[in-house]
């Protein structure tokens, strides 16, 4: 029954409270568990968000979490910022909005940032959501799209593993896409892009045709990290997804939250407790 920031931190990251033995004579019911969570959640009020970098250019990594609670869709927009020379990203306060992830939601989320931080952003790393792409173009930021999401979409239709039905074709697509993603000399990619375009036009899978067509149109947005090496841009938005994973883990261990205000308070508690998360550029990744 103790209330302290240490208890809140241990619950969020060390799974203490869900497995804690109940008090003598008190059944370990959902109500009892939620009561203890509420007491510990209140301790997070004394915590604060970390300070964003105060000088120099900033890159930002963004992603959103969508949940259906109390009969409505709700979206939390997560933004992390990092100086090019750092290997950790600082977690900004989340922006909550009713509805699903939208262009207007991302506009409001970035408008809610401290102007001193927003004015120094030079690049955005994201999964390619339309709202994030629009923000990067409208605010004249460099855009680095996530390699992982692209590969996962291709993998869902054309696996590179030998046991798959279209193994040979999938293997060739992966080889060509990897060259486009990693080849430093853009002038050497003419033949690669032409072969990819041909595969896209002639493939029997409508989804593969859409994926390749979209990649051909926007392939330069996947190569921004090569064009601007001084920014040390990550090639995936996994940093933001890892943060969302922490929130999802807390929700799962608490057996879900029925009230939107309670869930929102726990999201704030997770972010204030974690403060920063590793965000290494490609050359620093094992």
Residue pairs with C-beta under 8 A, 6 or more apart in sequence:
1 23
1 36
1 39
3 39
3 40
3 42
3 43
4 43
5 43
5 44
5 46
5 47
7 16
7 17
7 40
7 43
8 40
8 41
8 43
8 44
8 269
8 273
9 273
10 16
10 17
11 17
11 18
11 37
11 40
12 246
12 250
12 269
12 270
12 273
12 274
13 246
13 273
13 274
15 253
17 33
17 36
17 37
17 40
18 33
18 253
18 254
20 36
21 28
22 28
22 32
26 32
30 255
33 254
33 255
34 254
37 254
37 266
38 262
41 262
41 265
41 266
41 269
44 265
44 268
44 269
44 272
44 273
47 269
47 272
47 273
48 272
49 91
49 92
49 93
49 271
49 272
49 275
50 90
50 91
50 275
50 276
51 90
52 58
52 81
52 90
52 92
52 114
52 116
52 117
53 81
53 82
53 83
53 86
53 90
53 117
53 120
54 116
56 83
56 84
56 120
57 83
57 84
57 120
57 121
57 122
57 231
58 81
58 82
58 83
58 117
58 120
58 121
58 122
59 81
59 82
59 83
59 84
59 121
59 122
59 123
59 124
59 125
59 231
59 233
60 79
60 80
60 81
60 82
60 121
60 123
60 124
60 125
61 79
61 80
61 81
61 82
61 89
61 124
61 125
61 126
61 234
61 237
61 239
61 240
61 279
62 77
62 78
62 79
62 80
62 106
62 109
62 124
62 125
62 126
62 132
62 237
62 240
63 78
63 126
63 127
63 237
63 240
63 241
63 243
63 244
64 75
64 76
64 77
64 78
64 101
64 105
64 106
64 129
65 75
65 76
65 78
65 244
65 247
65 248
66 73
66 74
66 75
66 100
66 101
67 73
67 74
67 75
67 76
67 263
68 74
69 257
69 258
69 259
69 260
69 263
70 258
70 259
70 260
72 98
72 260
73 98
73 99
73 100
74 96
74 97
74 98
74 99
74 260
75 96
75 97
75 98
75 99
75 100
75 101
75 102
75 105
76 94
76 95
76 96
76 247
76 264
76 267
77 94
77 95
77 96
77 97
77 101
77 105
77 106
77 109
78 91
78 92
78 94
78 240
78 243
78 244
79 92
79 94
79 95
79 109
79 110
79 113
80 89
80 90
80 91
80 92
80 239
80 240
80 243
80 277
80 279
81 89
81 90
81 92
81 117
81 121
82 88
82 89
82 90
82 279
84 230
84 231
84 232
85 232
86 279
87 278
87 279
87 280
87 281
87 284
88 276
88 277
88 278
88 279
89 239
89 276
89 277
89 278
89 279
90 275
90 276
91 243
91 271
91 274
91 275
91 276
91 277
92 113
92 117
93 112
93 268
93 271
94 267
94 268
94 271
95 105
95 108
95 109
95 112
96 264
97 105
97 108
97 109
99 105
101 129
101 131
102 131
103 130
103 131
103 134
104 131
105 131
106 129
106 131
106 132
106 134
106 135
107 131
107 134
107 135
110 118
110 135
110 139
111 118
121 139
121 141
122 141
122 142
122 231
123 141
123 142
123 143
123 144
123 224
123 228
123 231
123 233
124 132
124 135
124 136
124 141
124 142
124 143
124 144
125 144
125 146
125 233
125 234
125 236
125 237
125 239
126 132
126 133
126 136
126 143
126 144
126 145
126 146
126 237
127 145
127 146
127 149
127 237
128 145
128 146
128 149
128 150
128 218
128 221
133 143
133 221
135 141
136 142
136 143
137 143
142 224
142 228
142 231
142 233
143 221
143 224
144 221
144 222
144 224
144 225
144 233
144 234
144 235
145 218
145 221
145 222
146 235
146 236
146 237
146 238
147 181
147 222
147 235
147 236
148 236
148 237
148 238
149 236
149 237
150 177
150 181
150 211
150 215
150 222
151 174
151 177
153 207
153 211
154 170
154 173
154 174
154 177
154 208
154 211
155 170
156 207
157 205
157 207
157 208
157 211
158 164
158 166
158 169
158 170
158 173
158 205
158 208
159 166
159 167
159 170
160 167
160 170
160 171
160 173
160 174
161 167
161 170
164 170
169 199
169 203
172 199
173 196
173 199
173 208
173 212
176 192
176 195
176 196
176 199
177 196
177 215
179 189
179 192
180 189
180 192
180 193
180 196
180 215
180 219
180 222
180 223
181 222
181 223
181 235
182 226
183 189
183 192
184 226
186 223
193 216
193 219
196 212
196 215
196 216
197 212
197 216
199 208
199 212
200 208
200 209
200 212
200 213
200 216
201 209
203 209
203 212
215 222
220 227
222 235
224 233
225 231
225 232
225 233
225 234
225 235
225 281
225 282
232 281
232 283
233 281
234 279
234 280
234 281
234 282
235 282
239 277
239 278
239 279
242 277
243 271
243 274
243 277
246 270
246 274
247 266
247 267
247 270
250 266
250 270
251 257
251 263
251 266
254 266
257 263
257 266
